Amino acid sequence: MPEQGVQAAGVRLDPVHPPRQLERDQPTAFIMIGGAVAIVAVFTLYPVGYALIGSLYNLSPILPRSFAGLMNFSHIFGSQYFGFALKTTAVFALLTVPAIVVLGLLVALLLDRRFRGDGFVKVAILLPWTIPAATGGVMWKGVFADSWGALNGTLYQLGLIREYISWLTDPTLAVAATTVAQVWAQFPLAAVLLLAAMQAIPDELYEAAAIDGASGLRRFAAVTFPHIRPMLIVVILFELLLALTAFDLIFAMTGGGPGTATTVLSYFIWSESFKMLSFGRGMALAVIIAGMAVILIAGLLRFMPRGALLEEVPR
């Protein structure tokens, strides 16, 4: 009777975890949560806070530390190189992100079907992504180098060109070369993530669509796309952030050149910090890029279906 009265009052008793057991588990839960918060604070909050504070100072190994206020930000926004780097980064993102997403989606659709050796293909397709970006940049520099590159040598031996093409010294071709390298390095992860989302779709939905006489394209639009839409947005956001912070692959291939053709924002940070020895301005530019990333994240999450990130806990 007492138990029934408590349940009638709207309080549910948990036979597996009685109240005393929950009270004993609270210290352990707080310790585990505290450890996770401490790790996030050390490796995320502290660097962000240090960059925010450092962006307000003149920091240089050859000059005394002094308060600069917003002068570092004013110098960044007033520099013509910031405009060049911002434009280059935007072009780089507009070229690479759609190509990565489309190629990753096509590869995921291919791998979603059963065929002999599909397990080996799934493992092999991840190899470009596992190669460090700087190493991949050196590899692609060996492909696109003007006088000794593998691509020019192959095209010349096949008689397709009479003179070597200036892949890395022509501004337009250098952008194209870095775009190819970035797409090659990043599309495998996009394909694997989208493939995982596709394989989570119940087969009954495809069977129902087939019974209704839906074609392959219609099945994709009615069944596949709605279910992979959250993962697709995550992939787009992830690739946008990678394009916004790309540095090592471009630095290894072109060093930011020719001229400012491949000088992206991350390269501008490196230049301000380690060439101009102005760490305060470098931090200010890093804060600006972080702000742009937050805006991108907030904008893309608006397209995320409600409840896609956090499932509602059943009652």
Secondary structure, DSSP 8 states (H G I E B T S, - for coil): -HHHHHHHTT----SSS-HHHHHHHHHHHHHHHHHHHHHHIIIIIHHHHHHHHHTTEEEETTEEEEE-TTHHHHHHHH-HHHHHHHHHHHHHHHHHHHHHHHHHHHHHHHHTS--TTHHHHHHHTTHHHHS-HHHHHHHHHHHH-TTT-HHHHHHHHTTS-SS---TTTSHHHHHHHHHHHHHHHHHHHHHHHHHHHHHTS-HHHHHHHHHTT--HHHHIIIIIHHHHHHHHHHHHHHHHHHHHT--HHHHHHTTT-STTTT--HHHHHHIIIIIS--HHHHHHHHHHHHHHHHHHHHHHHTTS-TTSSS-----
